[in-house]
Amino acid sequence: MIDDPIRWGILGTAGIAESSFLPALRQAGDGVAISVASRDDVRARSWAAEHDIARGVAGYEQVVADPEIEAVYIPLPNGLHAEWTIAALEAGKAVLCEKPLCVTPEETRRVLATADAASAPLWEAFVFPFHQQIERGHDALAGGQIGEVREIASRFHFVLDDPRDIRLSAELGGGSLYDVGCYPIRLARLLFDAEPDLDRAIADAVWTAAGVDTELWGALTFPGDRRLVFSCGFVAADDTFAGVFGTEGELRLTNPFHPGDDDTFGSCTATCRSVRPPRPASTRSRRRSDTSTPCSAVGNAHATWRWTRRWATPTRSRRCSRPPGEESRLALELVDQVGDRVAFRRAGRPRRTGPR
């Protein structure tokens, strides 16, 4: 720990704060959480004591108004992100907000305008771009390992069977697209280093009566007729996967977003596709290189650490080499337009807009 660490406040006692943010903050060594807020005073104080945080307070506004706090971490329900991000920025705090930063482009524009006026750092908490396997993917593509990339296929699914879960609440900005569909889209934009042509977007979804998408699938076309084919949802068994397909081979990531010890990053310099009739995978034709190496939960923690360390200089200096909030605006507008296209394809199904 450095002599003068950045002093953090946490809004809410969400599980991700315990499992990801606090361990990374401690590992980075340049920040310390000194206050956590909950709507319930007893909950706030017990959670603070459990996680060695100096104080637990009732009411998010107490953290935002605390003059000791320099930066605020916001892992609240999606529909509350804009409100409390704006409040923290206006109080002069740097803000690290869980994804999605907001649930409408209008909210995002208000948040970014506030960040500009306050000259305060703002970041949306996507961790996977900092993972070592994404670096390996970039290096493989830049080196032409699989030839010209033509397609990315990616899935993010898990079972959500509690009807009270906030991710099934239209009022709180729920839905599979905003919760997990944003990951494949972000991955494709990252690896293609380009934005898709929304006039060519194809998408559809399954909706609840309240207008929350529980499953969604689609395709986005990028410059050069490259494409992302993706799906997401709260119904199918747990699955995260990405395949990057080129003219001379493919990359395979069993979990591109939150890899564990049993996940792998693999490459194959043949088509790795069977010829009719299909043959077992072990007998499919390959060229010389067919590799699959393990990822690591340690690597995942390291990615969170790198993501947290990214904050040290901007928080104190109030300078960012690349405005991360602008990246969030582009991503949110893209996700929102995909959602609009899905809604228009479903006559009579209202477009979920979330809180305004």
N, C-alpha and C positions, 0 to 999 in steps of 0.2 A: 504494500500500500504506500503511495506517495505521501509526502508530508501534508499536502493541501488538496485532498481529493474533492472532486465535484460532488456536491451535495444533492442527492436525488429525493424526490417525493413520488409515491406511487398512489394512483387513484384506483381503488378497488383491490380486492383480495383474490383475483382470478388465479386459476391453477397455473397459467403460463408464466405469471410473475414468479411463482415459487419454483417451477421446473426449469425455466430458461433464463429469465432476466436476472434474478438474484445470483445464481451460480456464475453467470458470465460477468456480472459486475464485480464480484469478488475476485474472479480469476484475472480480470483486466487490471485490477489494482489501482485504478485512477478515479474511482468513484465509490460512494457509499450511500446507501439508502438510510435516511434519517427519520422519515415519516411515512406512514401509510394511512390512507383514509378509507373508511367504509361508511355505509349508511347507518350501520349499527355500531354503537360505541363499544360494546362488549366484544363484538367480533373484531373490531379494529385493534383493540388493546391486546387481545389474546393472540392474534395473528402476528402483531409486532413483536410480542415476547417470544413466540415460537421461532421467529426468523431473525432474532437479534437486531431488531430495528428500534431506534431510541424511543419513538412514540407512535401510538396509534390514536387516531382522532376520528370523530364522527362528523361526516360532511366533507365532500370533496373540496369545497371552497376553502377549508382551513389549510389544506396543503397548498392550493394555488396562491393564497394570500400570505403564506409564511415567508418572511424576508430572508431566512437562512437558506431556503431551497433555490438552487440554480437551475435544475432540470427536472422535468416531470415525465414519468412513464405512465401511459394511458392504456390499460388492458380492459377497458369497459366494453359493454355491448356495443355493436356497430352503430346503432342509432344515437348513441351518446358521444361518439368521437368528436364530431364537429363542435358541439357546444362546449366541451371541456378543453379541447385543443385551443379554441379561440380564447377562452377564459385564461388559460395558462399563458398563451402568447401575449395577451394584453397585459398580463401581470409581469411581463419581462422574462419569462422562463423559456429555456430551450425545451422542446417537446419531442419525445419519442412515442409515437402512437402506433398501436397494433393495427394490422391491416383488417379491413380496408380503411384508409385514412378517413373517408367519408362514404356516404351511400348515394349521393347524387353529385353530378358535376357542378351544380349550383353551390352546394355546400363546399365543395373543394375550392371553387374560386373564392368564396368568402374566407376560407381558412388561409389560402395562400396570400390574399390581399392583407390579411391581418399579420401574417408572418413577415411580409415585405415592410409593412408599416412599423412593425416592432423590431426589425432587423434581428430576429431571433432564429436560431437554427431549428429546423423542423424535419423529421424523418419518419417515414412509414416503415414499420418493423418487419420487412421481409429479410429473413436470415439466409435462405439457401443460396443467393448469389455470392455469398462470401465463403461457401463451402469449397474445400479443396477439389472435390470431384467436378465442380463447375469450371474451375481453372483447368483441370485436365481436359474437359470437354472443349473449352476454347482452344487449348493448345493443339488438340487433335484435329480440330476443324481448320485452324490456321495453317497447320502443317500438311493439309491435304490428305490426311490419313484415310478418309472414306470418300475421297473425291469431292465432287460438287454436291452440296446438301440440297435435297429436293423436298424432303418432308420430315416433319416432327409429329409423332403420335404420342399423346400423353393422357393419363387417367389419374383422377384423384377421387376416390370413393371411400365411404365408411358408413356403417349403419347407425342411424340416429333414431331411436325408438321411444324416446321420452317426449310426449306431446307438449310438455311444459318447457322444453329446452328453448332458450332465447333465440337459437338459430332457426327456429320455426315460427318466429314472431315477425309479422310484417311491420309492426309498429317500431320494432327495435332493429330493423334493417337486416332481417334474416334471409336465408336462401342459400342454395348450394353454389350459385355462381359467384356471389360475393365472398362466401366463406372459403371455398376451395377451388372453384373454377378459375379464379384469378391467378392461381399458381401456374397451370399450363400456359396461360396467355402470357404471363410475365416471362416464363422460361423461353417461349418462342421469340418474343421480342428481344430477349437477351442474346440468344444464340444466332438469330438472324441479323441482329443489329439493325433492325428496320421496323417500320410500322405497317400494319396490314391495310388492305384496301377494303373498307367496310361496305362499299357498294357490292362486293362479291361475297360477303359473309353469308353463311348458311348456318342456321341453328334452330333447335326446337327444345321443348321442355315438358316436364310433368309438373302441374301446379296444384297446390292445395286450394280449398275454397277461399281462403283468405288472400290468395295471390302470391304465395311463397313457392319458389321453384324447389322441388325436392330432387329432381334429376334434370340434367341439361347436357346436351351434346351438340357439336357443331364443327365447322371448318372455317378457317380464316386464310385468305390468300395474301401472300407477301410479294414484294417486287421480285420479278423474274419467275413468276408462277410457282414459287415455293409455297408451301402450305403447312398449317397446323391443323391436325385432326384431333379433337379432344372430347372428353366427357367428364362429368363430375356428378356427385350426388350423395344423398343420405340413405340410400336403399340397398345398394349392392355391398357385398362383403368388402372389408378393408383392402384397398389396393391403391398403390401409387406406383406409376411406371412411366418411363419415357423412352422412346426409341427415336434415334436420329438417323435418317436413312439417306445415303448418298449414292452417287453413281458407281462407287467402287467398294461399298461396304456399309457398315452401320455401327452406331454406338448404342449400348443398352444400359439404362440406369434403372435398377429395380426400385429405387426410391430416390428420385431426384430432389425431393423437398426436405425430408427429415430422415436421412439414412441412419440405420442402426448397424450393429456389429454383423448382422447376417445379410446385409445388403451388399450389392456388387455394382461395380462399374466395368462394363465389358465392351470389347471392340471385336469386330469381325471384318476382315478385308475381302470376304466373298459375299455373295448375295445372301447366303444362309437361308435360302428358300428351297423348298423341296421341288423336285420335278415330278410331274404326274407319273405313276401314282405316288402319293405322299409317302415319305420314308421317315423312320424315327429320327429325332434330332441328332442322335449320335452318329448316324450314317450320312447325314447331309454333306454335300460337297463343300469343302472349304479350301481356301488358299493357305499360305504359310502362317499367317497371323490370325489366331483366334484366342483372345485373352479375356479373362474375367478376374478381376482382383477385388478383394473385399473393401467395403467402406468401413467406417468406424464410428461408433457413438462418440468416441473421443474427438473425431474429426468434426462431428456435428456440434459438439460443445465448443471446439476451436472456432468454428464459423460464428457462433454466437459471441464468443470472445472478440473476434476481429470486428464484428458488427458494433459491439459496445465500444471498443477502442477507437473506432472511427469518430466517436463523439468527443474525445478529450480536447483536441485543438479547436474545433468549431464552437463548442460550448463556451469556452473561455474567450476566444478571439472574436466570436460572432461572424466568422467568415467560413464559407463553404466553397470548395473549388467547383462543385457542380450542385446547383440547387436541387436537393432530393425531393422537395415538395413538388417541383415541376414535373419530375418523373411520375410522382403519384397522381398528378392531375391528368397526365396523358393516359396513364393506366386506367384510372377511374372512368374517364370519358369513353375509352374503348370498351371496358366491361359494361358500362351502362348502355352503350349503343347496341352491343350484342344482346343485352336483355330486352331492349326495345324491339329489336328485330324478332326475337322469339315471341314476344307478346303480340305483335302484329300478325304473326302467323297463326295465333290461336284466337279465333273470333270469340268474343265474349269474355275472354280472360283479361282482367285488368292488369296493367303494368304496375308492379310493385315499385313505389317511389320512395318508401321509407319516410322518416320524419323530416320535415322541412324547417 
